[in-house]
Amino acid sequence: MVMIRSRSMPVGCAIMKKAWVPVLLLLAFNAASRAQSDHGNFKDCADCPEMVVIPQSLQGADKIKPFALGKYEVTQAQWLAVMGDRPSEFVGDNLPVETVSWNDVQAFIRKLNAKTGKQHRLPTGAEWEYAARAGSTTAYSYGDDASELGKYSWFLDNAGETTHPVGQKLPNAFGLYDTHGNVWEWVQDCMSDAASGTGPKVDEAVVKYIRDCHRSYRGGSMANKSSSLKLTYSQSGGVNDRYFAMGFRIARSLP
């Protein structure tokens, strides 16, 4: 407990009091900063992904309600705790799980929900981009300068042809790590061949969209150049496609 002396203290003690004021203010500021940085973060079980509460969007065409999103890409240790296996090409507990299909991720989600009693899911494409932007309107979460990308991501220029432990680079303004690079992240949305500009148009595309929904993935990977890590960029794949640089980040609906 900090004791505050009365105004009648000796003059020599007044100098000491003034010297302590900045120190006490600094300690209070640091404590407040730590509390703010942890505000809204939670885990649904000891070995569950840590989640960050993403605030409601206040503008834009997509009205996004508050939801929770993984602070990191799902790791191999977290996958192992739920699924009991290691599907990844690059092996390490704190590496992002990869070589998982969209359907594999749905199986993980079902088991995680049964374990926790919560409503985990993949984020929609709109939720993913809103959270990855964290208020920015630029090509990347931090700005437009691709030469700065190495501070925030593992990609073709610096990854050395391998994935890396999550959380080693700088986070975005919401406190999310690796939204650029490391591994691609599956999202919930379908992307028809027509939408991606590679298939038939109009009625044929609608038929294919219904019959063969290709799911989107976002964020780029350790094997991609900087242009693929832009926040507007997306790719799509079949629900059973697996690839050594394809992982995911879990979302959760909030009450």
C-alpha positions as CSV (number, residue, x, y, z in Angstrom):
1,M,0.0,0.0,0.0
2,V,1.3,3.5,-0.9
3,M,1.4,5.9,2.1
4,I,0.9,9.6,1.3
5,R,2.5,11.9,3.8
6,S,0.8,15.0,5.1
7,R,1.5,18.5,3.8
8,S,3.4,19.3,7.0
9,M,6.3,17.0,6.2
10,P,9.9,18.5,6.4
11,V,11.1,20.3,3.3
12,G,13.8,17.6,2.6
13,C,11.0,14.9,2.4
14,A,9.1,17.0,-0.1
15,I,11.9,16.5,-2.7
16,M,11.6,12.7,-2.2
17,K,7.8,12.9,-2.6
18,K,8.2,14.8,-5.9
19,A,10.7,12.2,-7.1
20,W,8.3,9.4,-6.4
21,V,5.3,10.9,-8.2
22,P,6.6,10.0,-11.8
23,V,7.5,6.5,-10.6
24,L,4.0,5.9,-9.2
25,L,2.4,7.3,-12.3
26,L,4.5,5.0,-14.5
27,L,3.6,1.9,-12.4
28,A,-0.1,2.8,-12.6
29,F,0.2,3.3,-16.4
30,N,1.9,0.0,-16.9
31,A,-0.7,-1.8,-14.8
32,A,-3.5,-0.2,-16.8
33,S,-1.8,-1.1,-20.1
34,R,-1.5,-4.7,-19.0
35,A,-5.1,-4.8,-18.1
36,Q,-6.1,-3.2,-21.4
37,S,-4.0,-5.6,-23.5
38,D,-5.7,-8.6,-21.8
39,H,-9.2,-7.2,-21.8
40,G,-11.6,-9.5,-23.7
41,N,-9.2,-12.4,-24.1
42,F,-10.3,-15.8,-22.8
43,K,-9.9,-19.5,-23.2
44,D,-12.8,-22.0,-23.1
45,C,-10.5,-24.8,-21.7
46,A,-6.9,-25.2,-20.6
47,D,-5.7,-26.4,-24.0
48,C,-8.2,-24.5,-26.1
49,P,-7.1,-21.6,-28.4
50,E,-6.9,-18.2,-26.8
51,M,-9.7,-16.0,-28.1
52,V,-9.8,-12.2,-28.6
53,V,-13.2,-10.4,-28.5
54,I,-13.6,-8.5,-31.7
55,P,-15.8,-5.4,-31.3
56,Q,-18.9,-4.7,-33.5
57,S,-18.2,-2.9,-36.7
58,L,-19.6,0.6,-36.7
59,Q,-19.5,1.3,-40.4
60,G,-19.4,-0.3,-43.8
61,A,-21.8,-2.5,-45.8
62,D,-21.2,-5.6,-43.7
63,K,-22.8,-5.2,-40.3
64,I,-20.7,-7.4,-38.1
65,K,-21.8,-8.2,-34.5
66,P,-19.2,-8.8,-31.8
67,F,-17.5,-12.2,-32.0
68,A,-14.4,-13.9,-30.8
69,L,-11.5,-14.9,-32.9
70,G,-8.3,-16.9,-32.2
71,K,-5.4,-14.7,-31.1
72,Y,-3.2,-17.2,-33.1
73,E,-3.7,-19.7,-35.9
74,V,-4.7,-23.1,-34.4
75,T,-1.5,-24.9,-33.3
76,Q,-0.6,-28.5,-33.7
77,A,-0.8,-29.0,-29.9
78,Q,-4.3,-27.7,-29.9
79,W,-5.3,-29.9,-32.8
80,L,-3.7,-32.9,-31.1
81,A,-5.7,-32.3,-27.9
82,V,-9.0,-32.4,-29.8
83,M,-8.4,-34.8,-32.7
84,G,-5.6,-37.0,-31.4
85,D,-3.4,-36.9,-34.5
86,R,-0.8,-34.8,-36.3
87,P,-1.7,-34.2,-40.0
88,S,1.0,-31.5,-40.6
89,E,4.0,-31.7,-42.8
90,F,6.1,-29.5,-40.6
91,V,6.0,-30.9,-37.0
92,G,6.0,-28.8,-33.8
93,D,3.6,-28.2,-31.0
94,N,3.6,-24.4,-31.4
95,L,3.6,-24.5,-35.2
96,P,0.3,-23.8,-36.9
97,V,-1.6,-27.0,-37.9
98,E,-1.6,-27.4,-41.7
99,T,-2.4,-29.9,-44.4
100,V,-6.1,-29.9,-43.1
101,S,-9.0,-29.6,-45.4
102,W,-12.1,-27.5,-44.8
103,N,-14.0,-30.7,-43.9
104,D,-11.2,-31.7,-41.5
105,V,-11.7,-28.3,-39.8
106,Q,-15.4,-29.0,-39.5
107,A,-14.7,-32.2,-37.7
108,F,-12.3,-30.4,-35.3
109,I,-15.0,-27.8,-34.6
110,R,-17.7,-30.4,-33.9
111,K,-15.4,-32.1,-31.3
112,L,-14.3,-28.8,-29.8
113,N,-17.9,-27.7,-29.4
114,A,-18.8,-31.0,-27.8
115,K,-15.8,-30.6,-25.4
116,T,-16.6,-27.0,-24.4
117,G,-20.3,-26.6,-24.9
118,K,-19.6,-23.4,-26.9
119,Q,-20.3,-22.4,-30.5
120,H,-16.9,-22.4,-32.2
121,R,-16.8,-22.1,-36.0
122,L,-14.9,-20.7,-38.9
123,P,-15.1,-16.9,-39.4
124,T,-17.0,-15.6,-42.4
125,G,-14.9,-13.9,-45.0
126,A,-16.3,-10.5,-43.9
127,E,-15.5,-11.2,-40.2
128,W,-12.0,-12.4,-41.1
129,E,-11.2,-9.3,-43.1
130,Y,-12.7,-6.9,-40.5
131,A,-10.7,-8.5,-37.7
132,A,-7.5,-8.7,-39.8
133,R,-7.8,-5.1,-40.8
134,A,-8.4,-4.0,-37.2
135,G,-9.6,-0.6,-38.4
136,S,-7.1,-0.1,-41.2
137,T,-8.1,0.7,-44.8
138,T,-4.7,-0.2,-46.3
139,A,-3.4,-3.1,-48.3
140,Y,-1.9,-4.6,-45.1
141,S,-3.1,-4.3,-41.5
142,Y,-0.2,-1.8,-40.7
143,G,-0.2,0.2,-44.0
144,D,0.7,-0.1,-47.7
145,D,4.5,-0.6,-47.6
146,A,5.3,-4.2,-48.6
147,S,8.9,-3.7,-47.4
148,E,7.6,-3.6,-43.8
149,L,5.8,-7.0,-44.2
150,G,8.6,-9.0,-42.7
151,K,7.9,-7.4,-39.3
152,Y,4.4,-8.8,-39.3
153,S,4.5,-12.1,-41.2
154,W,6.3,-15.1,-42.4
155,F,6.2,-15.2,-46.2
156,L,8.2,-16.2,-49.3
157,D,11.0,-13.6,-48.6
158,N,11.8,-14.6,-45.0
159,A,10.2,-18.0,-44.1
160,G,12.9,-20.3,-45.4
161,E,10.3,-22.7,-46.9
162,T,8.8,-23.7,-43.6
163,T,6.1,-22.6,-41.2
164,H,7.1,-20.9,-37.9
165,P,5.8,-20.9,-34.3
166,V,2.7,-18.7,-34.0
167,G,3.0,-15.3,-32.4
168,Q,6.6,-14.4,-33.3
169,K,5.8,-11.4,-35.4
170,L,4.1,-8.1,-34.6
171,P,0.3,-8.3,-34.0
172,N,-2.4,-6.1,-35.6
173,A,-4.3,-3.4,-33.6
174,F,-6.8,-6.0,-32.3
175,G,-3.9,-8.1,-30.9
176,L,-4.2,-10.9,-33.6
177,Y,-1.0,-12.5,-34.8
178,D,-0.1,-13.9,-38.2
179,T,-3.1,-12.6,-40.1
180,H,-0.6,-12.2,-42.9
181,G,1.4,-15.3,-43.9
182,N,2.6,-18.4,-42.1
183,V,-0.4,-20.5,-43.3
184,W,-3.5,-19.8,-45.3
185,E,-6.7,-19.6,-43.1
186,W,-9.9,-21.3,-44.2
187,V,-13.1,-19.2,-43.8
188,Q,-16.7,-20.3,-43.9
189,D,-17.7,-18.7,-47.2
190,C,-18.2,-20.4,-50.6
191,M,-16.5,-18.9,-53.6
192,S,-17.8,-20.0,-56.9
193,D,-15.6,-20.5,-59.9
194,A,-17.3,-17.5,-61.5
195,A,-16.6,-15.3,-58.5
196,S,-12.9,-16.1,-58.8
197,G,-12.9,-15.4,-62.5
198,T,-11.9,-18.9,-63.5
199,G,-15.1,-20.6,-64.5
200,P,-18.4,-20.3,-66.5
201,K,-20.6,-17.3,-66.0
202,V,-24.3,-16.6,-65.2
203,D,-26.6,-19.7,-65.0
204,E,-23.9,-22.3,-65.3
205,A,-21.9,-20.7,-62.5
206,V,-24.9,-20.7,-60.2
207,V,-25.4,-24.4,-60.8
208,K,-21.8,-25.1,-60.1
209,Y,-21.8,-22.9,-57.0
210,I,-24.7,-25.0,-55.5
211,R,-23.3,-28.3,-56.6
212,D,-19.6,-27.8,-55.8
213,C,-19.0,-25.0,-53.3
214,H,-15.4,-24.0,-53.2
215,R,-14.5,-22.6,-49.8
216,S,-12.4,-19.5,-49.4
217,Y,-9.1,-19.1,-47.6
218,R,-7.4,-15.9,-46.7
219,G,-4.1,-14.3,-45.5
220,G,-1.4,-15.9,-47.6
221,S,1.2,-18.3,-46.4
222,M,5.0,-18.7,-45.9
223,A,5.2,-19.9,-49.5
224,N,3.6,-16.8,-51.0
225,K,4.9,-13.4,-52.2
226,S,3.7,-10.2,-50.7
227,S,0.9,-9.5,-53.1
228,S,-0.9,-12.7,-51.9
229,L,-0.9,-11.4,-48.3
230,K,-3.0,-8.3,-49.0
231,L,-6.1,-8.2,-47.0
232,T,-8.5,-8.2,-50.0
233,Y,-6.8,-11.2,-51.6
234,S,-8.5,-14.6,-51.4
235,Q,-8.3,-18.1,-52.9
236,S,-10.6,-21.0,-52.9
237,G,-10.4,-24.8,-52.8
238,G,-12.6,-27.9,-52.6
239,V,-13.8,-29.0,-49.1
240,N,-11.4,-32.0,-49.2
241,D,-8.3,-30.2,-50.5
242,R,-5.2,-30.4,-48.3
243,Y,-2.1,-28.4,-48.7
244,F,1.0,-28.0,-46.6
245,A,0.5,-24.3,-46.1
246,M,-3.3,-24.4,-45.4
247,G,-4.5,-24.0,-41.8
248,F,-7.1,-22.0,-40.0
249,R,-8.0,-19.7,-37.1
250,I,-11.0,-20.5,-35.0
251,A,-13.9,-18.1,-34.3
252,R,-16.7,-18.3,-31.7
253,S,-20.1,-16.8,-31.5
254,L,-20.8,-14.7,-28.4
255,P,-24.1,-14.6,-26.4
